[in-house]
Structure formats: structure tokens, C-alpha cells
Amino acid sequence: MNGKQKRPLNSTAASLLGFLHEGPMSGWDLVTLAQDRIGDFWTITQSQVYRELATMDSAGLVVKGETGARERTPYRITDAGRAEFAEWIARDPSPETIRFPLLLTLHFGGHLEPAHLASIINNARKIHQERLDRYRAEEAVPDLSPHLRATLEFGIGYERAVLDWFDRLPELLGS
């Protein structure tokens, strides 16, 4: 990288490289794939994808292809990109941080009318039930890789725990 200090690969860029192992994809394809496959536990925005692709292209981790249909430009992972991804995936991941917007609202819930807070909680519960239902349907897919199945099992366990917590909330909140 022209004698510059090597910037460590961030998790968003690494996930894009992980997806590019499957073949060339446009930024649009990567956004869609990320939302579908990892969107429930890792947030990647469209602007992040395009910013990271430009940075990785400059660093030689991906190569930009010719613009094709619908003005989409495919990117292909390079050998340097594969090496960076291999280094990133082999590291110990940092500890997770719970980012659960409902908990922030609930923490300050005393500032809301009880009926409004109950509506917020009810809507959030529906989302988690729908996610659990979707995970259970995905669980029935016979050819899931063991890694995807393990990720899916975590999601199922997480959603069950969250739904159990929702069931206990009325007692916890004294309502």
C-alpha cells in the first residue's frame, strides 16, 4: 500500500470480501445480500458498501469490473483481498455490544404515557415473533452449511429469549 501504514480491515469491509468469495457482485448485489443474510445481526448501509468498495479498490483488495446492466458495476475479490479476509477471519472477534433500541426506549420509558409504551412494546414483540417464524422456516432448508445452521440456531435461541422476556415485561413493569 505504497509504504503507508496498513489499515486493519473493518468488519463491514471484511463481510463484503466474504460475500465476494462467492463471485463478482455489484454494490447493489452486496447490499441486498448483506441485508438478507446478516441484516438481523449486523447492519450495513448502502453508503457503507460503496465507501468500502472504493477503499478496497484503491487498496487492491477488489477489482472494479465494467459497468453492466442497470448501471451496475461488479467487483471481484483479488488475491490480496483473499489474504486480508483470511487474516481478518482468523482473529479473535471483539466482544459484542448489545444495541437494542427498545431497551433504550424502555430505560427512559417513565417519560412516556403507559399506553404509548405498551404500543411500542407490542410492535417490537410482533417483529421478534415474525423473525422467529422466518428463522424456523429457514431451519427447514435441508442443505444449509453447518456455519449457516449454527448462526440460524443462535438467532432462534435469541428470538425465543427475547419473546420470553416480552412475556415477563408486564410483571417486570408492574402493569
Residue frames as qw, qx, qy, qz and C-alpha x, y, z in Angstrom:
[[0.000, 0.885, 0.466, 0.000, 0.00, 0.00, 0.00],
 [0.353, 0.782, -0.036, 0.512, 2.66, 2.47, -1.12],
 [0.429, 0.215, -0.522, 0.705, 4.60, 2.38, 2.15],
 [0.420, -0.492, 0.076, -0.759, 1.64, 3.60, 4.18],
 [0.264, -0.144, 0.825, -0.479, 0.66, 2.05, 7.49],
 [0.281, -0.200, -0.859, -0.378, -1.71, -0.80, 6.73],
 [0.499, -0.213, 0.188, -0.819, -5.23, -0.03, 7.95],
 [0.232, 0.028, 0.954, -0.185, -6.81, -3.03, 9.70],
 [0.256, -0.253, -0.721, -0.592, -9.78, -4.44, 7.84],
 [0.409, -0.077, 0.418, -0.807, -13.03, -3.42, 9.49],
 [0.412, 0.154, 0.875, -0.200, -15.88, -5.88, 9.92],
 [0.573, 0.644, 0.221, -0.457, -18.05, -4.28, 7.23],
 [0.359, 0.675, -0.556, -0.325, -15.30, -4.46, 4.61],
 [0.155, -0.276, 0.948, -0.025, -14.45, -8.00, 5.72],
 [0.567, 0.328, 0.678, -0.333, -18.05, -9.13, 5.34],
 [0.570, 0.704, -0.094, -0.412, -18.11, -7.72, 1.80],
 [0.178, 0.557, -0.794, -0.167, -14.93, -9.64, 0.98],
 [0.393, -0.028, 0.892, -0.221, -16.55, -12.74, 2.48],
 [0.646, 0.535, 0.390, -0.380, -19.52, -12.36, 0.13],
 [0.434, 0.744, -0.374, -0.343, -17.23, -11.69, -2.85],
 [0.282, -0.328, 0.898, 0.083, -15.71, -15.15, -2.35],
 [0.603, 0.371, 0.677, -0.203, -18.97, -16.35, -3.97],
 [0.502, 0.434, 0.517, 0.540, -18.20, -14.42, -7.18],
 [0.150, 0.108, 0.084, 0.979, -18.25, -10.89, -8.62],
 [0.083, -0.728, -0.674, 0.093, -21.07, -8.66, -7.36],
 [0.098, 0.636, 0.111, 0.757, -22.14, -5.05, -7.67],
 [0.021, -0.154, 0.512, -0.845, -22.57, -2.78, -4.69],
 [0.647, -0.124, -0.069, -0.749, -26.32, -3.20, -5.07],
 [0.812, -0.013, -0.572, -0.113, -25.97, -7.00, -5.02],
 [0.433, 0.113, -0.674, 0.587, -23.81, -6.80, -1.91],
 [0.294, -0.182, 0.310, -0.886, -26.27, -4.53, -0.08],
 [0.785, -0.087, -0.238, -0.565, -29.13, -6.90, -0.90],
 [0.764, 0.057, -0.629, 0.128, -27.15, -9.99, 0.09],
 [0.216, 0.177, -0.610, 0.741, -25.95, -8.42, 3.35],
 [0.489, -0.178, 0.180, -0.835, -29.47, -7.37, 4.32],
 [0.852, -0.035, -0.352, -0.386, -30.78, -10.84, 3.54],
 [0.802, 0.060, -0.557, 0.209, -28.06, -12.92, 5.16],
 [0.513, -0.098, -0.513, 0.681, -26.64, -10.88, 8.03],
 [0.103, -0.523, -0.122, -0.837, -29.02, -7.93, 8.38],
 [0.669, -0.617, -0.337, -0.241, -30.62, -9.31, 11.52],
 [0.758, -0.560, -0.089, 0.322, -27.34, -9.17, 13.44],
 [0.487, -0.284, 0.204, 0.800, -25.04, -6.85, 11.50],
 [0.309, 0.866, 0.284, -0.273, -26.04, -3.52, 9.98],
 [0.439, -0.115, 0.443, 0.773, -24.53, -2.50, 6.67],
 [0.332, 0.754, 0.249, -0.509, -25.85, 0.57, 4.88],
 [0.710, 0.627, 0.241, 0.210, -25.74, 1.24, 1.17],
 [0.134, 0.950, -0.246, 0.139, -23.39, 4.20, 1.70],
 [0.570, -0.595, 0.564, 0.049, -21.02, 2.00, 3.75],
 [0.853, 0.186, 0.456, 0.173, -20.93, -0.62, 0.99],
 [0.567, 0.776, 0.085, 0.261, -19.99, 1.86, -1.73],
 [0.149, -0.911, 0.365, -0.123, -17.46, 3.64, 0.51],
 [0.699, -0.420, 0.574, 0.071, -15.81, 0.34, 1.48],
 [0.828, 0.394, 0.344, 0.203, -15.75, -0.90, -2.13],
 [0.355, 0.900, -0.121, 0.221, -13.97, 2.29, -3.24],
 [0.361, -0.782, 0.498, -0.097, -11.47, 2.00, -0.37],
 [0.808, -0.162, 0.560, 0.091, -10.84, -1.70, -1.06],
 [0.727, 0.639, 0.168, 0.185, -10.46, -1.00, -4.79],
 [0.122, 0.923, -0.312, 0.189, -7.81, 1.64, -4.01],
 [0.499, -0.605, 0.611, -0.103, -6.06, -0.82, -1.68],
 [0.364, 0.396, -0.794, -0.284, -6.08, -3.58, -4.32],
 [0.360, -0.041, 0.859, -0.362, -8.37, -5.88, -2.32],
 [0.585, 0.530, 0.596, -0.149, -11.04, -5.84, -5.04],
 [0.196, -0.089, 0.526, 0.823, -11.03, -5.03, -8.73],
 [0.440, 0.521, 0.272, -0.679, -13.77, -2.96, -10.30],
 [0.482, 0.229, 0.762, 0.367, -15.26, -4.50, -13.44],
 [0.011, -0.143, -0.441, -0.886, -17.02, -2.96, -16.41],
 [0.411, 0.198, 0.381, -0.805, -20.37, -1.31, -15.77],
 [0.040, 0.156, 0.936, 0.312, -23.13, -3.61, -16.94],
 [0.235, -0.564, -0.667, -0.426, -26.90, -3.81, -16.96],
 [0.393, -0.840, -0.364, -0.089, -28.77, -1.20, -14.92],
 [0.129, 0.841, -0.308, 0.426, -25.53, 0.75, -14.49],
 [0.817, -0.548, 0.176, -0.040, -24.24, -1.86, -12.02],
 [0.355, 0.709, -0.596, 0.127, -20.51, -2.30, -11.68],
 [0.946, -0.248, -0.207, 0.015, -19.30, -5.70, -10.47],
 [0.132, -0.782, 0.581, -0.183, -16.40, -6.05, -8.08],
 [0.924, 0.074, -0.371, 0.050, -14.18, -9.10, -7.85],
 [0.647, -0.719, 0.244, 0.074, -12.03, -10.09, -4.88],
 [0.481, 0.700, -0.520, 0.094, -8.27, -10.19, -5.56],
 [0.783, -0.011, -0.538, 0.312, -5.64, -12.49, -4.08],
 [0.167, 0.252, -0.433, 0.849, -4.70, -9.61, -1.75],
 [0.563, -0.316, 0.003, -0.763, -8.37, -9.36, -0.75],
 [0.885, -0.157, -0.422, -0.120, -8.48, -13.09, -0.03],
 [0.582, 0.116, -0.538, 0.599, -5.35, -12.77, 2.11],
 [0.134, -0.306, 0.284, -0.899, -6.79, -9.80, 4.05],
 [0.755, -0.280, -0.174, -0.566, -10.04, -11.69, 4.60],
 [0.834, -0.044, -0.526, 0.159, -8.13, -14.78, 5.78],
 [0.318, 0.191, -0.498, 0.784, -6.23, -12.60, 8.28],
 [0.388, -0.293, 0.121, -0.865, -9.45, -10.95, 9.47],
 [0.828, -0.217, -0.309, -0.414, -11.47, -14.16, 9.85],
 [0.751, 0.021, -0.573, 0.327, -8.66, -15.81, 11.85],
 [0.054, 0.378, -0.427, 0.820, -8.59, -13.04, 14.50],
 [0.151, -0.417, -0.804, 0.397, -10.44, -13.20, 17.79],
 [0.056, -0.680, -0.416, -0.601, -13.56, -11.09, 17.31],
 [0.020, -0.272, 0.403, -0.874, -14.10, -8.24, 19.74],
 [0.070, 0.330, 0.839, -0.427, -16.75, -8.64, 22.45],
 [0.014, -0.574, -0.632, -0.520, -20.27, -7.88, 21.29],
 [0.076, 0.099, 0.323, -0.938, -22.18, -4.82, 22.36],
 [0.152, 0.568, 0.808, -0.047, -25.92, -5.08, 22.74],
 [0.094, 0.119, -0.153, -0.976, -27.56, -2.44, 20.59],
 [0.047, -0.486, -0.869, -0.084, -31.26, -2.92, 21.19],
 [0.045, -0.338, -0.102, -0.935, -33.13, 0.35, 20.55],
 [0.580, -0.565, -0.454, -0.372, -36.17, -0.85, 22.51],
 [0.674, -0.372, -0.437, 0.465, -34.02, -1.16, 25.64],
 [0.254, 0.068, -0.084, 0.961, -33.01, 2.47, 25.31],
 [0.365, -0.426, -0.311, -0.767, -36.66, 3.50, 24.98],
 [0.716, -0.470, -0.513, -0.060, -37.63, 1.23, 27.86],
 [0.547, -0.113, -0.393, 0.730, -34.85, 2.62, 30.04],
 [0.010, 0.041, 0.113, -0.993, -36.44, 6.06, 29.71],
 [0.208, -0.408, -0.798, -0.391, -39.98, 4.69, 29.46],
 [0.205, -0.566, -0.600, 0.527, -41.11, 6.57, 32.55],
 [0.013, 0.369, -0.088, -0.925, -41.26, 9.65, 30.33],
 [0.246, -0.082, -0.699, -0.667, -43.93, 8.06, 28.10],
 [0.701, -0.117, 0.131, -0.692, -47.63, 7.55, 28.58],
 [0.523, -0.183, 0.824, -0.118, -48.14, 3.89, 29.60],
 [0.757, 0.481, 0.393, -0.204, -50.42, 3.21, 26.61],
 [0.465, 0.815, -0.318, -0.134, -47.83, 4.59, 24.19],
 [0.152, -0.565, 0.810, -0.042, -45.05, 2.50, 25.74],
 [0.675, 0.079, 0.706, -0.198, -47.30, -0.58, 25.60],
 [0.710, 0.667, 0.096, -0.204, -47.88, 0.07, 21.89],
 [0.232, 0.773, -0.588, -0.055, -44.14, 0.37, 21.24],
 [0.383, -0.339, 0.848, -0.139, -43.52, -2.88, 23.13],
 [0.751, 0.320, 0.515, -0.261, -46.34, -4.66, 21.30],
 [0.615, 0.751, -0.169, -0.174, -45.00, -3.61, 17.89],
 [0.051, 0.666, -0.744, 0.030, -41.49, -4.76, 18.82],
 [0.594, -0.120, 0.765, -0.219, -42.84, -8.11, 20.04],
 [0.788, 0.520, 0.230, -0.238, -44.53, -8.66, 16.67],
 [0.409, 0.778, -0.470, -0.083, -41.25, -8.02, 14.86],
 [0.182, -0.484, 0.845, -0.137, -39.43, -10.57, 17.01],
 [0.719, 0.143, 0.624, -0.271, -42.20, -13.15, 16.53],
 [0.716, 0.668, -0.026, -0.201, -42.06, -12.65, 12.75],
 [0.202, 0.722, -0.662, 0.007, -38.28, -13.02, 12.82],
 [0.456, -0.254, 0.828, -0.202, -38.54, -16.24, 14.84],
 [0.784, 0.392, 0.398, -0.270, -41.12, -17.59, 12.39],
 [0.566, 0.756, -0.302, -0.129, -38.81, -16.75, 9.47],
 [0.061, -0.599, 0.793, -0.094, -35.85, -18.44, 11.17],
 [0.649, -0.021, 0.719, -0.248, -37.90, -21.56, 11.82],
 [0.778, 0.579, 0.130, -0.205, -38.85, -21.68, 8.13],
 [0.353, 0.770, -0.532, -0.009, -35.19, -21.26, 7.14],
 [0.435, -0.439, 0.763, -0.188, -34.28, -24.03, 9.58],
 [0.834, 0.224, 0.457, -0.211, -36.23, -26.46, 7.38],
 [0.550, 0.729, -0.364, -0.181, -33.89, -25.87, 4.40],
 [0.985, -0.140, 0.068, 0.076, -32.06, -29.20, 4.03],
 [0.804, 0.318, -0.048, 0.500, -28.75, -28.06, 2.50],
 [0.165, -0.962, 0.133, -0.175, -27.70, -25.32, 4.90],
 [0.546, 0.432, -0.570, 0.436, -23.99, -25.29, 5.65],
 [0.620, -0.426, -0.558, 0.349, -23.13, -26.10, 9.27],
 [0.283, -0.074, -0.188, 0.938, -21.91, -22.50, 9.73],
 [0.299, -0.278, -0.272, -0.872, -25.18, -21.02, 8.49],
 [0.644, -0.432, -0.606, -0.178, -27.13, -23.52, 10.57],
 [0.527, -0.287, -0.489, 0.633, -25.15, -22.55, 13.69],
 [0.027, 0.056, -0.019, 0.998, -25.83, -18.85, 13.01],
 [0.482, -0.338, -0.471, -0.657, -29.51, -19.61, 12.47],
 [0.636, -0.393, -0.646, 0.155, -29.68, -21.60, 15.73],
 [0.292, -0.161, -0.352, 0.875, -28.29, -18.62, 17.60],
 [0.224, -0.161, -0.213, -0.937, -30.97, -16.42, 16.03],
 [0.600, -0.384, -0.612, -0.342, -33.71, -18.87, 17.03],
 [0.572, -0.350, -0.577, 0.466, -32.44, -19.04, 20.61],
 [0.150, -0.040, -0.141, 0.978, -32.09, -15.26, 20.78],
 [0.368, -0.263, -0.341, -0.824, -35.60, -14.63, 19.49],
 [0.632, -0.416, -0.650, -0.065, -37.05, -17.18, 21.89],
 [0.458, -0.278, -0.462, 0.707, -35.26, -15.48, 24.79],
 [0.038, -0.053, -0.038, -0.997, -36.47, -12.04, 23.69],
 [0.505, -0.343, -0.508, -0.607, -40.05, -13.30, 23.32],
 [0.605, -0.398, -0.640, 0.257, -39.87, -14.88, 26.79],
 [0.271, -0.156, -0.274, 0.909, -38.65, -11.51, 28.11],
 [0.268, -0.221, -0.286, -0.893, -41.60, -9.78, 26.40],
 [0.597, -0.420, -0.642, -0.235, -43.93, -12.24, 28.15],
 [0.560, -0.401, -0.507, 0.518, -42.41, -11.25, 31.53],
 [0.197, 0.289, 0.010, 0.937, -42.43, -7.50, 30.85],
 [0.417, -0.646, -0.299, -0.565, -45.89, -6.77, 32.30],
 [0.771, -0.544, -0.285, 0.168, -44.79, -8.26, 35.62],
 [0.629, -0.029, -0.096, 0.771, -41.39, -6.54, 35.44],
 [0.064, 0.362, 0.120, 0.922, -43.01, -3.18, 34.74],
 [0.048, 0.247, 0.694, -0.675, -45.68, -3.71, 37.38],
 [0.435, 0.172, -0.142, -0.873, -48.52, -3.43, 34.92]]
